[in-house]
Amino acid sequence: PRFKAELRSESSRQAVMAKEAVVSRVVQYEKSARWRVEGAHCLSCKPNLAYKSGILFDIPEGHKFSLELFMGGISSDVVPGDHLHLYACCSGGESYPEALMWRPQLVCINQADESKNLVRLKYSEKDAKEVSPRSHEGRSAGHGKFYERAKLETDGFMVNGTIIFELRVKAWFPVLLSSRMPAKATSEPSCAALAFSDDMARLLKSGAGSDVSLRAGIQNDATTSAGPLRAHRSLLAARSPVFHRMFYGSTGMAETAACAEVCLSDMDHPTASLFLEFLYTGKVDATAWEDEDALCHLLLAGHKYEVGSLVKVCVSHIASTLSEENAAERLMMADLLGISQIQDAALEYICASSKRLSAIQSTKAFERLCQQRPQLALKNM
């Protein structure tokens, strides 16, 4: 019996999920943009004459991508070629220490039927070009004889003298970046929990039985006309100790009045809506996870109103989305709010390698860190 009990105890210990994990990933980007060339039929067909799109898009590490069009092709002959040539170009990124791998795909839009778009170059990692810092190698990739000029109009690629090109780029750095993040829970919410959350969302939307108004304190042009948000005191008080003290604490507080309106002084209307949605449903709209500013504003709201569950989920996402551009900002925010989990994750990320530390020290965020919280920078760097 003792042996069996020990086995059961060991089994239960093994079933405990680790609280933290190290996540290593390759930083990858996949972007696209179109270049509309109006009056293309008036362009010179002289060989080796380039027409440039200007920057179509860039990535945070400083690399910029554009297109170059040669209506007369690239040739040493005086007589123009019969095909236009199109090239993708990569510039910038000289200050970033790691080599960039990139692969473009060149597209000419068929304005009569986009299912017949012309696509050139294989869009695969194995055909990638390497761009090293301060090197001119690998910064151009294209297709000679992209398309026969005489067929552009008849085949639907030039309409009223206009050609539309699209540049698609896959880019990545062939190194692993590691960060520590909380392990994700493996259990899915039950059907009953999901149904309850949906019911609460409908209650919030309908405003039925609401007895308090919430108004965002930060106004901007887009939300000036937005009205107050209707809510239920008892629910807010149950979810937030701050609201509980506000509504059911001292009788002298203005918020205890029957028709009181509460000003959420540190929030704009979109943040207030997301915050209220979480209080009712326990969920955060998926779009917020893709918006770093919205995520940080939600964290500040959760911290101010002592909503621990919101703070926890925001901390988890912020710790898992650290980058060279935002790490110094996240470190300052964590120090200001006293959130050790983000602070530890940010420090571990920043100091993971001398190259990364050097890259982060060149950002404007790190400059602000040194100006606003110099002791924090000196203590940890």
N, C-alpha and C positions, 0 to 999 in steps of 0.2 A: 504493500500500500504506500509506503514511504517513497519507493522508487517511482510509482505511478504519479504520485503527487508532484515529485520533482520534475517529471517529464511534462506534466501539464503546465507547471510554472515556467519551464524553459520555452515551451511552445507559445505561451502568452507573451513572453518577452520578445520572441522573434517576430510576433505579429505587430509590434509597435512600429509605426511608420517614422522614419527619420524626420527630424524637424527642419533640417536645412540640407541643401544640395548645392554643388558647384556646377554651374552651367557654362559650357564652353561652346562658342559658336563662331562661324565665319561671318564677318559682316558682309552682307550682300545687298545689292540694289538692283531694281529692275524698273527702268523709267522709259517714257516715250513722249514725244511731242511732234507736232506737225509744223511744216514750213510752207506757207502759201506764197507762191511766186506769181504775182499778177503782171501782165505784160510780158510774159516769158517769150512770146513770139517776136518781140522787139529786141531781145538780147543778141549781142554779137556772137557769131559762131566761129570767131577766131580761135584757133587752137591754143591751149595753155592759158586761156583767160578764165580766172576763177571768180565766181560770184559766191559770196559768203552769207550764211544765214544769220550770223551772230549767235550768241549763246542761247541754246534751246532749253537746257536744264543743267543742273550741277548736282554734286553730292557734298555732304558736310565736310569731307576731308579736303575740299578745295578743287577737285577736278571738274572741268567744264566741258560740255559736249556741244558740237555744232555740225553743220553740213557745209560742204563746198561743192558747187555745181560748175561743171565745165560744159557749156553748150556745144562747143566745138571739139570736145575731147582733149586729151593730152597727147600731143604728137610733136615731133620735130619737123613735120612737113608744113609747108606754107599753105597747102590746100586743106581746108577744114575737113575733119572726119565726118562720117555720116551718123555717128552715135554720140549722144551726150554721156558724160561720165559723172558719177556721183560718189563723194567720199565723206565718211564720218571722221571727225577730228576730235581729239582729246587734248585739252590744254590745262595748265595750272597743276596744282598738287605738289609743287616743288618743295614746300615746307613739310609735307607729310613724310615720315620716315620709311613707310612700307611701300613696296611695289604694288601697283594696281594691275589686276587682270581685267580685261574688258573685251566684249564681243558685241559689235553692232549688227543690226539688221536694217536694211534700207528698203523702204516701201514707196512706191508711187501709187497714189490713190486713183482708182478708176472712177471718175465722177459720174459715169453712167450707171455703173453697177459695182459697188465696193467688194462684192464677192469675187470680182476679177482683178483685184489689186495686184500690182506687180511687186513681188518680194524677191530681194536679192540677198545673198550671203546666208550661210547656215547659222542659226541662232543657238549655238551649243558651246558648252564650256571647253570642249577639246580643241576648238578653233580659236581660242582666246589669244589676244595680244597682251604683252606685258609692258607696262610703263614704269620705269624706275624713276625715282626722284632726280630732278635736274638732268634727265636724259631726253633726247629727242627721238629715241627709238620707240617704235610701237604706237606712235601717237596718231596714226592715220590708217584707215582701212576703208576700202571702197571697191567699186566695181567699174572697170573699164568697159566701154560699150554697154552702159546701163540700159539704154533703149535707143532704137532707131528714131531719129528726129522726125523723119517724114511720116511716121505712123502714129505720132503722139495724138493728133487730133482725130484721125479716123478710128483709132482704137479706144477713144474716150479718156485719155490721160491728160489732154489739154483742151479745156472748154473756154471759149471767149478769151483765149490767150493766157489762161491761168493754169498753172500746174501746182499740185499739192503733193509734197513729199512728207514722209513720216520717218523719224529716226527712233529706233528702239534699241535700247542698250541694256545688257546685263553686265554688271561690274561687281567686283569683289576683291578682297584682300586675302591672299592665301595664308593667313595666320589665324590661330585660335585666340579669341579673347574670352577670358573667364570672369565670371562674377558669381557671387553667392546669393542665393535666393531661397525663400521658404519653399519646402516641398509642397506640391499641389495636393489637395485632398482628393482621395480616390472615390469617395462615396458621392453618388448623385443625389440631388434632392428628391424626396419622395413625391408621388403624384399629389398627395394631400397638401404638401408644402407648396408645390407649384400652383395648385388651385387656390390656396389661400393668398399667395402673392398676387395672382391675377385678380382676385376679388378685391384686394386692397387697392390695386391700381385703378380699378373701376370706381371705387369709392372716392379716391383722390380726384379722379377726372370729373366725376359728377358733382362733387362738392356737397352732396346730400348730408344734411345735419351738421355742416361745418359751423364753427362758432368763433373762429379767429381768422384774421387776415395777416398775411406775411408779405412784406414789400421789400424788394431789393434796394439796398442803399446806394449801390453804384449804378449810375445811369449812363447810357451812351445813346448815340443816334439811332441804333438799331432797336433799342428796347425802351425808348422814352415813353411810347404809347402803351407798353405792356401793363396790364392791370395787376392788382394784388393777387396773390395765390391764397385760395381758401383751404383751411385745414381744421383739424379737430384737436382741441387742447389736450384732452386726455391721452390721445395717441402720441402727440409730440412729447408730453411729459413722461410717458412710459419709455420712450426711446432716448430721451436726452435729460440728464440731471439738470442741465442749465435751464431747459424749458420747464422742468418740474419746479425748480425754485422760482422761476419767473411767474408761473401761473398759480402755484399753490403755496408759495412761501409768504413773504411779508405782504400784508394786505395794503400796504402803502404803495406798492408798485403799480404803475399805470397799466401794465399789461394784464392785471387782474380784472380790469373793467370788462363788462359784458361785450361791448362792441370795440374792443381794443384792436389796434393794428400794430404788429410787431415789425420793426425795421431790422432787416438783416444787413447791418451796416457794411460788412466786409465782402458782400457778394453782389455780383451782377445778376440779372434775371435768369440767364441760362444756368448759372451755377446754383442759384436758389432752387430752380426747378429740379435739377439733378439731385440736390441734397434732399429735397422734400420727397422725391420719388424713392430714394433709398430708405428714408425713415418709414415709409408706408410698405414697401415691397421687399426690402432687403436686397434689392438689385440696383446695379448701376448700368445706365444705357451703354451699349457696346461702343458707341461712337466716342464716349469719354475716354476709353482706354487708348484711343488713337490720337488723342489731343493732350500733349504734355501739360499745357497750361491749365486745361480743364481738370486734369488729374491732380495737379498741385493745389488748385483752388478748392477742390473737394477735400483734400487732406487737411487744408487749413480750416475748412468748415467743420469737419469731423473733430479736429483737435479743439477748436474753440467751444463747440457745443457738447464736448465730451461723449461723442458717439464712438465708442471703442471699436465696434465692428466695422464701421466705415474707415476708421484710421488703419485698422489691420489690413483690410483689402487694398487700400491705396498704397500703404507701405510695401506690400508684396509686389505690386505692379511697378512701383518706382524703382525698387531695388533690382528688378529684373530688366529694366530698360535704361540702364546707365550707358552713357556714351562719352566720348572725349569732349563733346560740345556742352553737355549738361552736368557732368560729374561735379565740377566745382560749385555750380549753383545748388545742386542737391545737397552737397556737404554743408553749405551755408544754411539752407533751409532746415536740415536735420539738427544742426547746432542750435538754431534759433528756437525750434520747437522741443528740443531735448529728446529726439527720437534716435536712440542709439543704433537701432537696426539699420536705418538708412545711412547713418554716419559711418558705421563699421563697413558696410558694403561699399560705400563711396570711396573710403580710404583704401580698402583692399583693391578696388578697381583702379584707382589712380596710381597706386604704387606697385602694380603688378609687374611692370617692366620700366626700365629707364627710358625706352623709346616712347612709351605711352605717357609717362610723366612729363617728358619734354614736350610732347605734342599738346598736352593739356595746359602746360604752363604758357603756351603761346596763344591761348584763347582769351577772348574778352571776359569770359566768365571768371577765369582765374585772376585776371587783372582786378576785377571787382572784388574778388575774395581777399586779395592782398590789401585793397583800399578800405573795405568795410569791416573786415574781421582779420586784421593782420596777425593777431595772436594765434588764431586758429590755423592760419597758414604756416606760421613759424613752428608751432607745436607739433604739427603732423607731417611736415614736408622736410 
